[in-house]
Amino acid sequence: MILTLDIGNTNITIGVYDEEKLLFVSRMATDCSRMEDQYAIELRDILDIHGVSLSDITGAAISSVVPPLTAYIMRAIRYLTGVDPISVGPNTKTGIKSKIEHPELTGADIVVGCVAAGKMFDGPCIVLDMGTATTFEVMDRDKNMLGGAIIPGVGISLDALTHRTAQLPRISLEPPKSVIGNNTIESMRSGILLGTACMIDGMIERMEAALGEKCEVVATGGLSREIVPLCKRSIHFCDTLLLEGLRMIYEDNK
């Protein structure tokens, strides 16, 4: 079985594969104050809850955008399973080419998402990842990463809105009843959710115009499940896109 972990700024997403079958998905909070033994205990317990023995793990792959945690998690995995994890970086074989300036600075999560999307689609595509930040990455039909856009995520935007104003409350992110909110909470939901959906539609339209081709679009992460249905543009939703990419990278590098 293959253990995959995507270390994000807010959560660590965990998946275990039996060949190409994803057995489960779980999450831990990203906390740089915790030590490797603490992560090892929590990871051991998660595997145990889902009926996976440590001896069943024969390989592991990690993507991380939190460098201080990467070494801790890798040592925790080695301690628990005895396997040496693959950590996605500039020298990792991915099958994806890059036309980005300073590709070594590209986030591992962006690379991993593009690997999975490259296998999903034959033509050009846009990978949308709605995590702590909302990122777009454009790939041409030859599987070249061309670049994209990085935008404050929905959670960051909502935190800024509520913390920097005196009367706007914290709200649950439920779909608004109308684009024209008839009270403060509905107006905030309209702005945050429908406003983000409009931004996504507009960015995709402009990126396609710049590329000169229509693209397949795939979304993952965070609130994409709630926001993608509000977009006018047809967008594929794949909650496990990064885990799939990690599995593919492991198979290419093992």
N, C-alpha and C positions, 0 to 999 in steps of 0.2 A: 504493500500500500504506500501511496505517496502523500506526504503531508505538505500542504501549501499554506503560506501565510502572507497576507498583504498588510504591511505595517503602514497605516495612515496616520495623519495628525490627530485624529479623534479616536479611531477604533483600529484594532487588529482583527482582520477577518481571517478565519481559519477554515480550511476544507481538507477532507481526506478523500483520496481517490483510490478505488480498486480498479486498476487499469483506467478505462475512460469513464467509469461510473462514479459520480460524486455521491459519497455516502452521507455526508452531512455538512452543514455550514454553521459556524458558531462565531462569536465575537468576544474579544476582551477589550477593556478600555486601554487606550494608549496613555501611559503614565511614566515619564522619564525618572521619577523619583523611586521607582521600584527596581529591585535588584534581580539578577538572573535567577536566583533560587526561588523568588516569589513568582516569577513568570513560569518557571519549571513546574511548580506546584499547581498553578492554575491550568496550565496546558495539560498536565498529567490528568487532572480531574476532569477536564473537558473530554479528553479521549476516553476516559473510563466511563463517563456518563453515556457516551454514544457507543459503547461496547467495542472499542478499538483497543487492542492490547499494544503496549509499547513495542513488543517484539514483532508485531505485524508491520511496523513502519520500516520500509527498506530504502526510502529516499525522501528528500525534502527540498523545497524550493521557496525562496523568500524574495519579495520585493519590498523595499522600504524607502519612505521619504523622511524618516526620522533617524538620521545617522547615529545619535547617541544610543538608540535602542537596538540597532542592528546586531552589534557584537553580543549584547546580552542574550538576545533571542537565539542567535546561532549557538552560543555556548549552552543554553538551556536545552536545545534540541539535541546537541551532541551528548550531553549528560544523560538525557532521558532515553535516547534511542540508539546511540552509538553511530549514527549516520552523520556524514558531513554535508550540511545543506549547501545548495547552490544559491548564491546571492546575486540577483540580477544587477549587472553593472556594465560599464563600457566594453569590457572584454568578453561578455557573455554572448554565445552564439544564439541569435534570435531569428535569422532568416529575413529580418526587416532591415532595409537600408535607410540611411538618414541623409537628408539634404539640409539639415538644420545647422546653423552656426554653433560651434561648441557643443556637439552632441553629447559629450561626456557630462554635461550639466542637465541633460533632460531627465526628468523624474522617472524612476524605475516603474512607477505605476502607469505612466503614459506609454512607455515602451511595451509593457506587458499587455495593456489593453489593445495596442495596435497589433501585437502578435496574434491575439485571438480574433480580432476583426479581420485581419488579413486572411485567416483561414475561413472565415464565415462568408466573405464576399469576393467575387472575382474582379469587380471594377473598383473605382475610387470610392473612398468612404470617409466619414467623419466619426471620430470616437468622442463621445460626450461623457465626461465623468463628473458627477455631481456629489463631491465630497465636501471637505472643509473649504476647498476652492472648487469652482466650476471650471473645468478645462475642456477645450476643444482641440483635437488634433486631426489634421487633414492628411490623408494618404492618397497618392495617385494610383492609377491602375497597375503600375509597376512595383507597388508595395514600397514606395519611397515615402518616408515621413517628411512632410514639407514644412511643418510648423502649425501654429494655431493661435489660441487665445487663452488667457488665464484671467478669471473674473472672481471677485469675492463670492464665496458660497452663500447659499440661502440662509444658513444659520448665522454666519458672520454678519450678513446684511440685517437680519432681524435683531441680533444683539446690538448692533450699532444704533438701530432705529429706536429701540426701547431704552437703551442706556444714555443716549444723548438727548432725549426729550423728557419733559417733565410729566406729561399726561398720557403717553402711549403705553399701554400695558403689554405684558407678555401674553402671547396668544397661542392657541393650538393651530397647527397648519392644516385646517380642513378646507376643502374646495369652497370658494365663495359662492353664494347663491346667485350673484350677478356681478358683472364687471363694474356696475355702479353701486358701490356699497352704501347702504342706507343707515349705517351707524359706524362708529369708530372701528370696531373689531372686523366687521365685514369689509370696510374700506382697506384695512391693513391686509386682510387675506387676499383681496383683489390685487393690491399692489405687489405683495410678495409673490404670490403664486402665479396669477395671470401675467403680472409684469415680467416675471422670470420666463414664463412660456413665450411671451412676445419677444423677449430678448433672444431666446434660443432660435425661434423662427427667423428672426431678422439676421442673426449671425450666420445661420446655415445658408440663407439666401445670398448673403454677401460673399461667403466663402466659395460657394458654387460659382458665382459670377467671376470671382478672381481666378478660380481654377479653369473655368470655361467648360465645366461638365457637371451633370447631375451626380449626386453622391448618394450612396446608401448611408444611413445614419444609425448608429447604435448607441444606446445610453445605458449607463450603469451608475451605481453608487447613490448613497444618501437619499435625497427626496425625489430621485428620478421616477420612482414608481408613481408618485403623486402628481408630478408636474408633466411628465410626458403625455398623459391623456389630455392635458389642457392645451397642448401645442396643435397648431393647424397642420404642421408638417408631419408626414408619416415617419415615425421613428421606431426602430426595433428596441425593445427593452430586454436587457440581459443582466440580471442581478449578479450573476457569477462570472462575468466576463473576465475579471482579473485572475480569478482562480483558474479558469480555463487556460488563460495565457500562461500562467505559471506551470501548469501541468504540461503544456506543449513545450515550453522551454526546458523543463526537466528532461523530457523524452529526447530532445535534441542534444542535450549536454551530458547525459548520464554516462 
